[in-house]
Amino acid sequence: MLDLSRRSFIVLGAAGVLSACSGTIPRFIPQPDNRPEALTRDQILLEINAVRQANGAPPWTYNVALEAAARSQANLMARKDELSHNLGVTLRQRVTDAGYIGAVGENLAGGQKTLEQAIDGWMHSSGHRSTLLSPKFVEFGLAVARVGHKSRYGIYWAMIAGGSFEAWKV
């Protein structure tokens, strides 16, 4: 019985010391970078494929050429501060310039502070949802760009999905 009391005293004492510190975060612990620009390809792939899996769609792979085309569009939207699929350069021109040959679909978003918010917006739009969940597309690239000044959206998202032209033949 005496050992149990000693153990209880030690456990309660340690808990008290720890609880006194719980309100502060030590400065030496790095905080995660939650900026959209800091997303890694692995994080993006995980988020997109989690949504696809939850909706019965097969996973996609990540394609750097599609990312380059998406980055071109995100940067163009940010530079012009306008959310649009065609700002003087078509989707086909962008993907061809990036070296991608295949069928493509594009989802754009503006103003969402996180990838989860952008995906949620796409899932609540029938056309964007169709692109995001299409079994005909097998890969994608995604990019985000931020406007450096006061703007309507502040942040722009571009996702381009791609796959074989053959998948679209009826």
N, CA, C and O of each residue as an XYZ file, in Angstrom:
680
protein
N       0.822     -1.181      0.000
C       0.000      0.000      0.000
C       0.871      1.252      0.000
O       0.520      2.241     -0.643
N       1.971      1.228      0.690
C       2.869      2.365      0.761
C       3.493      2.650     -0.604
O       3.649      3.817     -0.961
N       3.861      1.609     -1.390
C       4.422      1.803     -2.723
C       3.419      2.482     -3.646
O       3.786      3.354     -4.434
N       2.163      2.087     -3.551
C       1.133      2.678     -4.386
C       0.992      4.167     -4.071
O       0.811      4.973     -4.984
N       1.071      4.534     -2.820
C       0.974      5.938     -2.436
C       2.154      6.740     -2.968
O       1.982      7.863     -3.442
N       3.330      6.177     -2.893
C       4.510      6.860     -3.413
C       4.397      7.039     -4.932
O       4.677      8.114     -5.462
N       3.985      5.977     -5.616
C       3.816      6.065     -7.073
C       2.760      7.109     -7.422
O       2.946      7.909     -8.338
N       1.683      7.095     -6.706
C       0.608      8.063     -6.968
C       1.115      9.483     -6.754
O       0.809     10.383     -7.536
N       1.889      9.678     -5.692
C       2.445     11.002     -5.405
C       3.372     11.467     -6.530
O       3.319     12.621     -6.955
N       4.221     10.552     -7.004
C       5.162     10.889     -8.077
C       4.403     11.195     -9.364
O       4.709     12.179    -10.038
N       3.420     10.369     -9.715
C       2.637     10.580    -10.937
C       1.873     11.894    -10.858
O       1.867     12.668    -11.816
N       1.236     12.149     -9.736
C       0.476     13.396     -9.583
C       1.400     14.611     -9.607
O       1.044     15.648    -10.165
N       2.563     14.491     -9.016
C       3.529     15.596     -9.033
C       4.017     15.885    -10.443
O       4.111     17.045    -10.846
N       4.326     14.834    -11.191
C       4.777     15.016    -12.577
C       3.664     15.615    -13.425
O       3.917     16.488    -14.255
N       2.443     15.154    -13.224
C       1.311     15.700    -13.970
C       1.132     17.175    -13.657
O       0.835     17.962    -14.556
N       1.303     17.557    -12.426
C       1.177     18.964    -12.048
C       2.234     19.831    -12.709
O       1.938     20.926    -13.188
N       3.463     19.341    -12.734
C       4.546     20.084    -13.381
C       4.265     20.230    -14.874
O       4.427     21.318    -15.427
N       3.849     19.153    -15.532
C       3.559     19.201    -16.966
C       2.377     20.102    -17.272
O       2.399     20.837    -18.259
N       1.354     20.057    -16.447
C       0.181     20.889    -16.722
C       0.500     22.366    -16.551
O      -0.114     23.207    -17.208
N       1.429     22.692    -15.700
C       1.822     24.090    -15.526
C       2.522     24.622    -16.772
O       2.515     25.827    -17.024
N       3.123     23.729    -17.548
C       3.851     24.142    -18.751
C       2.999     24.084    -20.006
O       3.423     24.573    -21.054
N       1.803     23.498    -19.930
C       1.044     23.235    -21.139
C       0.553     24.497    -21.840
O       0.214     24.437    -23.022
N       0.504     25.612    -21.168
C       0.023     26.835    -21.794
C       1.054     27.543    -22.647
O       0.717     28.502    -23.342
N       2.295     27.102    -22.615
C       3.333     27.766    -23.397
C       3.954     26.781    -24.372
O       4.038     25.584    -24.098
N       4.383     27.296    -25.505
C       5.077     26.468    -26.486
C       6.530     26.912    -26.479
O       6.835     28.072    -26.756
N       7.417     25.989    -26.162
C       8.835     26.367    -26.151
C       9.267     26.887    -27.520
O       8.817     26.380    -28.548
N      10.117     27.872    -27.538
C      10.556     28.495    -28.786
C      11.398     27.595    -29.654
O      11.504     27.827    -30.859
N      11.997     26.577    -29.080
C      12.881     25.719    -29.853
C      12.121     24.673    -30.662
O      12.744     23.963    -31.451
N      10.809     24.545    -30.503
C      10.028     23.587    -31.279
C       9.541     24.293    -32.542
O       8.763     25.244    -32.459
N       9.993     23.837    -33.711
C       9.573     24.508    -34.941
C       8.081     24.296    -35.193
O       7.557     23.197    -35.012
N       7.420     25.351    -35.609
C       6.005     25.281    -35.924
C       5.857     24.898    -37.398
O       6.671     25.302    -38.228
N       4.812     24.115    -37.726
C       4.647     23.714    -39.116
C       4.340     24.921    -40.006
O       3.690     25.877    -39.582
N       4.818     24.851    -41.234
C       4.554     25.906    -42.202
C       3.245     25.551    -42.904
O       3.213     24.643    -43.735
N       2.175     26.255    -42.577
C       0.860     25.948    -43.113
C       0.519     26.752    -44.365
O      -0.603     26.676    -44.865
N       1.475     27.517    -44.869
C       1.198     28.288    -46.077
C       0.983     27.345    -47.252
O       1.692     26.345    -47.370
N       0.021     27.639    -48.125
C      -0.196     26.776    -49.292
C       1.055     26.602    -50.138
O       1.264     25.538    -50.720
N       1.888     27.630    -50.215
C       3.123     27.552    -51.007
C       4.105     26.528    -50.442
O       5.025     26.104    -51.142
N       3.922     26.131    -49.198
C       4.832     25.188    -48.554
C       4.387     23.732    -48.725
O       5.080     22.822    -48.269
N       3.246     23.501    -49.371
C       2.782     22.133    -49.571
C       3.789     21.340    -50.390
O       4.339     21.844    -51.369
N       4.023     20.115    -49.991
C       4.899     19.232    -50.751
C       4.064     18.409    -51.730
O       2.848     18.287    -51.578
N       4.722     17.856    -52.717
C       4.002     16.986    -53.664
C       3.355     15.828    -52.935
O       2.233     15.439    -53.261
N       4.053     15.266    -51.943
C       3.485     14.147    -51.186
C       2.210     14.560    -50.455
O       1.238     13.805    -50.437
N       2.205     15.747    -49.852
C       1.005     16.227    -49.158
C      -0.144     16.440    -50.143
O      -1.286     16.075    -49.864
N       0.166     17.028    -51.284
C      -0.854     17.277    -52.305
C      -1.422     15.951    -52.806
O      -2.638     15.787    -52.900
N      -0.549     15.019    -53.124
C      -0.973     13.710    -53.610
C      -1.852     13.005    -52.584
O      -2.870     12.410    -52.938
N      -1.465     13.070    -51.330
C      -2.228     12.450    -50.253
C      -3.629     13.062    -50.146
O      -4.616     12.336    -50.031
N      -3.716     14.390    -50.185
C      -5.014     15.077    -50.064
C      -5.937     14.750    -51.236
O      -7.100     14.396    -51.039
N      -5.415     14.869    -52.443
C      -6.237     14.606    -53.635
C      -6.695     13.153    -53.651
O      -7.872     12.877    -53.880
N      -5.775     12.225    -53.411
C      -6.146     10.815    -53.467
C      -7.047     10.386    -52.314
O      -7.815      9.436    -52.467
N      -6.976     11.051    -51.176
C      -7.896     10.742    -50.082
C      -9.330     11.077    -50.492
O     -10.256     10.320    -50.202
N      -9.506     12.205    -51.162
C     -10.844     12.595    -51.629
C     -11.306     11.627    -52.712
O     -12.462     11.203    -52.715
N     -10.423     11.280    -53.617
C     -10.794     10.336    -54.681
C     -11.178      8.983    -54.086
O     -12.189      8.397    -54.474
N     -10.386      8.495    -53.160
C     -10.672      7.202    -52.540
C     -12.000      7.239    -51.789
O     -12.784      6.294    -51.873
N     -12.256      8.319    -51.058
C     -13.508      8.439    -50.294
C     -14.730      8.446    -51.204
O     -15.847      8.181    -50.761
N     -14.505      8.750    -52.478
C     -15.612      8.806    -53.431
C     -15.551      7.688    -54.469
O     -16.185      7.771    -55.521
N     -14.780      6.640    -54.163
C     -14.733      5.452    -55.000
C     -13.912      5.581    -56.277
O     -14.042      4.744    -57.171
N     -13.079      6.597    -56.386
C     -12.252      6.794    -57.579
C     -10.846      6.250    -57.330
O     -10.349      6.314    -56.206
N     -10.206      5.719    -58.362
C      -8.838      5.209    -58.194
C      -7.847      6.351    -57.970
O      -8.117      7.491    -58.348
N      -6.715      6.050    -57.363
C      -5.716      7.094    -57.097
C      -5.063      7.607    -58.374
O      -4.993      6.908    -59.385
N      -4.595      8.831    -58.299
C      -3.833      9.445    -59.379
C      -2.363      9.438    -59.012
O      -1.999      9.277    -57.847
N      -1.518      9.615    -60.025
C      -0.097      9.855    -59.798
C       0.156     11.343    -60.037
O      -0.673     12.040    -60.621
N       1.314     11.815    -59.577
C       1.651     13.228    -59.731
C       2.505     13.400    -60.972
O       3.411     12.606    -61.223
N       2.215     14.437    -61.750
C       2.929     14.676    -62.996
C       3.522     16.083    -62.974
O       2.788     17.062    -62.847
N       4.836     16.189    -63.096
C       5.514     17.486    -63.005
C       5.229     18.383    -64.209
O       5.238     19.606    -64.074
N       4.976     17.798    -65.386
C       4.615     18.626    -66.545
C       3.251     19.282    -66.310
O       3.062     20.455    -66.634
N       2.311     18.534    -65.753
C       1.002     19.115    -65.438
C       1.125     20.154    -64.325
O       0.401     21.149    -64.318
N       2.043     19.921    -63.385
C       2.302     20.926    -62.353
C       2.833     22.214    -62.984
O       2.425     23.311    -62.601
N       3.738     22.080    -63.945
C       4.294     23.267    -64.604
C       3.201     24.053    -65.325
O       3.183     25.283    -65.276
N       2.298     23.349    -65.989
C       1.188     24.018    -66.672
C       0.245     24.665    -65.655
O      -0.251     25.768    -65.883
N      -0.001     23.985    -64.541
C      -0.851     24.546    -63.479
C      -0.182     25.776    -62.859
O      -0.850     26.766    -62.561
N       1.134     25.709    -62.667
C       1.872     26.842    -62.100
C       1.796     28.046    -63.036
O       1.643     29.183    -62.590
N       1.903     27.786    -64.323
C       1.787     28.855    -65.304
C       0.427     29.553    -65.173
O       0.348     30.781    -65.208
N      -0.635     28.767    -65.024
C      -1.979     29.347    -64.896
C      -2.158     30.059    -63.555
O      -2.708     31.160    -63.514
N      -1.710     29.457    -62.475
C      -1.849     30.091    -61.154
C      -1.096     31.423    -61.125
O      -1.608     32.418    -60.611
N       0.110     31.438    -61.673
C       0.894     32.680    -61.708
C       0.244     33.739    -62.588
O       0.249     34.923    -62.250
N      -0.314     33.315    -63.712
C      -0.991     34.248    -64.608
C      -2.222     34.856    -63.939
O      -2.462     36.059    -64.040
N      -2.998     34.013    -63.255
C      -4.175     34.529    -62.540
C      -3.754     35.508    -61.455
O      -4.387     36.550    -61.282
N      -2.699     35.188    -60.726
C      -2.222     36.078    -59.665
C      -1.714     37.393    -60.249
O      -1.985     38.466    -59.710
N      -0.984     37.303    -61.339
C      -0.444     38.514    -61.973
C      -1.573     39.427    -62.473
O      -1.501     40.649    -62.336
N      -2.609     38.821    -63.050
C      -3.732     39.605    -63.574
C      -4.830     39.810    -62.532
O      -5.779     40.560    -62.757
N      -4.688     39.134    -61.386
C      -5.676     39.180    -60.307
C      -7.076     38.868    -60.836
O      -8.041     39.593    -60.597
N      -7.137     37.751    -61.566
C      -8.399     37.335    -62.179
C      -8.492     35.818    -62.183
O      -7.535     35.130    -62.537
N      -9.638     35.305    -61.792
C      -9.890     33.870    -61.788
C     -10.555     33.496    -63.106
O     -11.724     33.810    -63.327
N      -9.808     32.827    -63.980
C     -10.327     32.497    -65.304
C      -9.504     31.373    -65.927
O      -8.303     31.262    -65.683
N     -10.166     30.537    -66.738
C      -9.472     29.464    -67.446
C      -8.679     29.991    -68.638
O      -7.698     29.373    -69.052
N      -9.091     31.110    -69.182
C      -8.417     31.611    -70.383
C      -8.091     33.089    -70.206
O      -8.959     33.955    -70.320
N      -6.855     33.345    -69.933
C      -6.369     34.722    -69.784
C      -5.373     35.047    -70.895
O      -4.352     35.701    -70.677
N      -5.705     34.571    -72.086
C      -4.830     34.807    -73.232
C      -4.020     33.592    -73.626
O      -3.423     33.568    -74.702
N      -3.988     32.583    -72.774
C      -3.293     31.330    -73.057
C      -4.265     30.201    -72.704
O      -4.716     30.096    -71.563
N      -4.580     29.362    -73.688
C      -5.544     28.290    -73.442
C      -4.913     27.158    -72.635
O      -3.690     27.054    -72.534
N      -5.751     26.333    -72.077
C      -5.291     25.151    -71.345
C      -4.441     24.270    -72.259
O      -3.376     23.805    -71.853
N      -4.895     24.040    -73.472
C      -4.132     23.201    -74.406
C      -2.753     23.797    -74.671
O      -1.767     23.061    -74.724
N      -2.665     25.125    -74.840
C      -1.359     25.770    -75.060
C      -0.453     25.566    -73.846
O       0.730     25.261    -73.993
N      -1.010     25.734    -72.655
C      -0.206     25.610    -71.434
C       0.350     24.207    -71.258
O       1.528     24.037    -70.944
N      -0.499     23.194    -71.461
C      -0.003     21.827    -71.247
C       0.969     21.416    -72.353
O       1.933     20.695    -72.092
N       0.726     21.868    -73.582
C       1.652     21.576    -74.673
C       3.002     22.241    -74.419
O       4.049     21.618    -74.596
N       2.974     23.506    -74.003
C       4.213     24.213    -73.675
C       4.984     23.521    -72.553
O       6.213     23.580    -72.510
N       4.261     22.865    -71.646
C       4.898     22.159    -70.530
C       5.363     20.758    -70.938
O       5.975     20.047    -70.142
N       5.069     20.365    -72.184
C       5.522     19.063    -72.656
C       4.546     17.927    -72.412
O       4.934     16.761    -72.476
N       3.294     18.241    -72.134
C       2.309     17.191    -71.866
C       1.428     16.989    -73.085
O       0.881     17.939    -73.645
N       1.303     15.721    -73.487
C       0.415     15.361    -74.589
C      -0.604     14.378    -74.024
O      -0.244     13.295    -73.562
N      -1.856     14.758    -74.064
C      -2.918     13.899    -73.556
C      -4.149     14.726    -73.278
O      -4.135     15.952    -73.394
N      -5.208     14.045    -72.911
C      -6.453     14.712    -72.546
C      -6.261     15.391    -71.194
O      -5.582     14.859    -70.316
N      -6.859     16.563    -71.032
C      -6.700     17.301    -69.778
C      -8.007     17.941    -69.337
O      -8.896     18.210    -70.145
N      -8.097     18.173    -68.054
C      -9.192     18.921    -67.445
C      -8.587     19.813    -66.379
O      -7.553     19.480    -65.798
N      -9.224     20.939    -66.120
C      -8.632     21.920    -65.208
C      -9.655     22.372    -64.169
O     -10.810     22.652    -64.490
N      -9.206     22.437    -62.928
C      -9.976     23.031    -61.835
C      -9.208     24.236    -61.315
O      -8.012     24.151    -61.038
N      -9.902     25.350    -61.187
C      -9.310     26.572    -60.638
C     -10.091     26.986    -59.405
O     -11.266     26.652    -59.255
N      -9.426     27.712    -58.532
C     -10.087     28.247    -57.342
C      -9.382     29.527    -56.942
O      -8.209     29.729    -57.257
N     -10.100     30.382    -56.249
C      -9.513     31.628    -55.775
C     -10.019     31.992    -54.399
O     -11.218     31.938    -54.128
N      -9.099     32.362    -53.535
C      -9.454     32.839    -52.207
C      -9.338     31.812    -51.097
O      -9.279     32.193    -49.927
N      -9.302     30.539    -51.412
C      -9.226     29.504    -50.382
C      -7.824     29.517    -49.765
O      -6.817     29.546    -50.474
N      -7.783     29.496    -48.458
C      -6.510     29.605    -47.742
C      -5.784     28.269    -47.604
O      -4.590     28.245    -47.305
N      -6.492     27.156    -47.818
C      -5.874     25.834    -47.691
C      -6.276     24.954    -48.875
O      -7.266     25.219    -49.556
N      -5.491     23.909    -49.102
C      -5.835     22.947    -50.143
C      -7.164     22.280    -49.826
O      -7.965     22.031    -50.727
N      -7.402     21.990    -48.564
C      -8.661     21.363    -48.170
C      -9.853     22.238    -48.564
O     -10.873     21.725    -49.025
N      -9.729     23.544    -48.385
C     -10.810     24.457    -48.768
C     -10.999     24.490    -50.283
O     -12.133     24.533    -50.761
N      -9.905     24.471    -51.041
C     -10.003     24.453    -52.501
C     -10.694     23.170    -52.963
O     -11.582     23.212    -53.814
N     -10.289     22.041    -52.407
C     -10.908     20.764    -52.768
C     -12.386     20.770    -52.399
O     -13.221     20.308    -53.177
N     -12.711     21.286    -51.227
C     -14.114     21.346    -50.800
C     -14.941     22.166    -51.794
O     -16.058     21.782    -52.137
N     -14.402     23.279    -52.249
C     -15.101     24.089    -53.241
C     -15.315     23.318    -54.535
O     -16.392     23.378    -55.128
N     -14.291     22.597    -54.971
C     -14.416     21.799    -56.191
C     -15.447     20.692    -56.023
O     -16.192     20.388    -56.955
N     -15.491     20.095    -54.851
C     -16.444     19.008    -54.613
C     -17.891     19.517    -54.590
O     -18.821     18.735    -54.790
N     -18.087     20.801    -54.353
C     -19.436     21.373    -54.319
C     -19.819     22.041    -55.637
O     -20.810     22.768    -55.701
N     -19.050     21.801    -56.672
C     -19.330     22.313    -58.013
C     -19.344     21.107    -58.951
O     -18.342     20.403    -59.067
N     -20.464     20.866    -59.615
C     -20.596     19.626    -60.399
C     -19.503     19.450    -61.451
O     -18.978     18.346    -61.598
N     -19.146     20.497    -62.182
C     -18.109     20.376    -63.206
C     -16.746     20.086    -62.621
O     -16.014     19.233    -63.122
N     -16.402     20.807    -61.545
C     -15.105     20.595    -60.896
C     -15.044     19.219    -60.233
O     -14.017     18.541    -60.274
N     -16.157     18.819    -59.622
C     -16.241     17.500    -58.986
C     -16.015     16.406    -60.024
O     -15.294     15.438    -59.780
N     -16.640     16.576    -61.181
C     -16.505     15.600    -62.260
C     -15.044     15.442    -62.683
O     -14.573     14.324    -62.892
N     -14.340     16.547    -62.806
C     -12.913     16.488    -63.162
C     -12.115     15.809    -62.060
O     -11.299     14.929    -62.334
N     -12.346     16.212    -60.819
C     -11.585     15.685    -59.683
C     -11.793     14.185    -59.491
O     -10.873     13.486    -59.064
N     -12.971     13.687    -59.794
C     -13.270     12.277    -59.541
C     -13.273     11.413    -60.805
O     -13.561     10.219    -60.730
N     -12.958     11.996    -61.955
C     -13.008     11.255    -63.209
C     -12.057     10.059    -63.221
O     -10.874     10.197    -62.909
N     -12.584      8.881    -63.583
C     -11.700      7.716    -63.720
C     -10.908      7.751    -65.025
O      -9.990      6.954    -65.214
N     -11.256      8.667    -65.924
C     -10.551      8.763    -67.202
C      -9.201      9.469    -67.056
O      -8.280      9.227    -67.835
N      -9.095     10.329    -66.065
C      -7.807     10.964    -65.784
C      -7.026     10.063    -64.845
O      -7.609      9.409    -63.980
N      -5.715     10.027    -65.010
C      -4.875      9.128    -64.206
C      -3.744      9.840    -63.472
O      -3.041      9.239    -62.660
N      -3.574     11.146    -63.772
C      -2.482     11.900    -63.149
C      -2.879     13.366    -63.078
O      -3.850     13.799    -63.698
N      -2.101     14.120    -62.304
C      -2.422     15.539    -62.141
C      -1.196     16.309    -61.676
O      -0.183     15.740    -61.269
N      -1.331     17.625    -61.752
C      -0.362     18.547    -61.178
C      -1.142     19.697    -60.564
O      -2.225     20.038    -61.039
N      -0.608     20.289    -59.529
C      -1.305     21.363    -58.823
C      -0.328     22.460    -58.455
O       0.830     22.200    -58.130
N      -0.811     23.690    -58.510
C       0.031     24.829    -58.128
C      -0.831     25.894    -57.477
O      -2.045     25.951    -57.671
N      -0.168     26.732    -56.701
C      -0.833     27.842    -56.020
C       0.043     29.078    -56.178
O       1.271     28.993    -56.193
N      -0.616     30.226    -56.296
C       0.121     31.493    -56.387
C      -0.605     32.531    -55.561
O      -1.834     32.542    -55.487
N       0.164     33.395    -54.948
C      -0.393     34.431    -54.076
C      -0.137     35.801    -54.699
O       0.932     36.066    -55.248
N      -1.141     36.657    -54.597
C      -1.001     38.033    -55.064
C      -0.284     38.800    -53.969
O      -0.627     38.672    -52.794
N       0.708     39.597    -54.343
C       1.509     40.319    -53.361
C       0.877     41.610    -52.869
O       1.446     42.279    -52.007
N      -0.267     41.969    -53.387
C      -0.932     43.209    -52.987
C      -2.394     42.914    -52.680
O      -2.860     41.789    -52.864
N      -3.104     43.918    -52.217
C      -4.521     43.737    -51.924
C      -5.240     43.339    -53.214
O      -5.088     43.990    -54.248
N      -6.014     42.277    -53.141
C      -6.684     41.788    -54.336
C      -8.023     41.167    -53.980
O      -8.374     41.025    -52.809
N      -8.751     40.806    -55.007
C     -10.062     40.201    -54.806
C      -9.947     38.840    -54.122
O     -10.683     38.554    -53.177
N      -9.019     37.996    -54.600
C      -8.894     36.638    -54.062
C      -7.657     36.443    -53.196
O      -7.707     35.706    -52.211
N      -6.564     37.081    -53.538
C      -5.343     36.960    -52.755
C      -4.537     35.722    -53.063
O      -3.307     35.770    -53.079
N      -5.212     34.610    -53.310
C      -4.523     33.352    -53.584
C      -5.288     32.610    -54.677
O      -6.519     32.594    -54.702
N      -4.523     32.001    -55.573
C      -5.117     31.301    -56.709
C      -4.604     29.868    -56.768
O      -3.416     29.616    -56.565
N      -5.507     28.932    -57.047
C      -5.199     27.515    -57.146
C      -5.465     27.042    -58.574
O      -6.444     27.459    -59.192
N      -4.613     26.187    -59.094
C      -4.828     25.555    -60.396
C      -4.444     24.085    -60.284
O      -3.350     23.748    -59.830
N      -5.359     23.218    -60.702
C      -5.098     21.780    -60.753
C      -5.431     21.314    -62.162
O      -6.513     21.596    -62.677
N      -4.511     20.608    -62.777
C      -4.751     20.062    -64.107
C      -4.623     18.548    -64.023
O      -3.603     18.010    -63.592
N      -5.698     17.873    -64.452
C      -5.719     16.414    -64.496
C      -5.470     15.976    -65.931
O      -5.868     16.663    -66.872
N      -4.815     14.839    -66.100
C      -4.503     14.371    -67.441
C      -4.618     12.871    -67.579
O      -4.647     12.128    -66.598
N      -4.681     12.453    -68.823
C      -4.765     11.035    -69.132
C      -4.739     10.820    -70.631
O      -4.505     11.751    -71.403
N      -4.975      9.619    -71.022
C      -4.926      9.230    -72.422
C      -6.133      9.764    -73.193
O      -7.249      9.802    -72.674
N      -5.893     10.172    -74.429
C      -7.004     10.550    -75.308
C      -7.924      9.348    -75.536
O      -9.134      9.505    -75.697
N      -7.342      8.156    -75.548
C      -8.117      6.936    -75.800
C      -9.245      6.744    -74.784
O     -10.300      6.215    -75.132
N      -9.042      7.158    -73.558
C     -10.062      6.989    -72.527
C     -11.329      7.778    -72.840
O     -12.399      7.456    -72.324
N     -11.223      8.789    -73.666
C     -12.359      9.664    -73.969
C     -13.109      9.253    -75.232
O     -14.169      9.803    -75.531
N     -12.565      8.286    -75.976
C     -13.255      7.824    -77.188
C     -14.472      6.994    -76.797
O     -14.412      6.171    -75.884
N     -15.553      7.220    -77.487
C     -16.804      6.516    -77.162
C     -17.015      5.366    -78.103
O     -18.012      4.652    -77.992
